[in-house]
Amino acid sequence: MDHDSSFSAGTADNSSGESDAPAGVTIIVCASCRDETGSDAHPRAGELLADDTRRAASGEDIHVRSVECLGNCKRRLSAAILRDGCWSYVFGDLTATSGADLVTGAKLFATSMDGLIPWRGRPDSLKRGLVARIPPLDLLKD
């Protein structure tokens, strides 16, 4: 996936080329998300989730980026998983240690033939936490 400069917060690219997963999957983590207490303490829970996701993606062909806000504040810690030409997913109700679940979802997505994250094998946090599935623009007919 092309790295767009519109991703303003601290970003990291963890692609190594050593995985069986095809390139093109990106996990975007909201770094400004607060924990369930709503605390303004730093590092914020979203920053901790971004760090956890980067560690979980180490050695994988998965890009991890962070942004200041995904606008999903009512569902607390949030992240999105994107792949060129496929549906995009937004998840909420994550924890600061959900990085491995996000990477598992990204791996399932990377190997999906129909451009969807399969339900079977998806971690429970990505089943319960699904906020939205957004179609690729080229699928829209209007």
QUIQUI-V594157 format. One record per backbone hydrogen bond with DSSP energy under -0.5 kcal/mol. CO is the residue of the C=O (numbers start at 1). NH is the residue of the N-H. If there is no record, write none. Layout:
co: (CO	CO)
nh: (NH	NH)
This chain:
co: (2	4	6	12	12	14	24	25	26	26	27	27	28	29	29	30	31	33	35	44	45	46	47	48	49	50	51	52	53	54	55	57	60	63	64	65	67	67	72	73	75	77	78	79	80	81	82	83	88	89	90	90	91	95	98	99	100	101	102	103	104	105	106	107	109	115	116	119	123	123	124	124	125	127	129	132	134	136	136	137)
nh: (4	7	8	14	64	62	84	63	28	82	29	65	80	31	67	33	47	46	38	48	49	50	51	52	53	54	55	56	57	58	58	60	62	27	12	29	31	32	75	76	93	94	30	91	28	89	26	86	134	81	131	132	79	98	102	103	104	105	106	107	108	109	110	111	112	87	118	122	126	127	127	128	129	130	92	90	88	139	140	140)
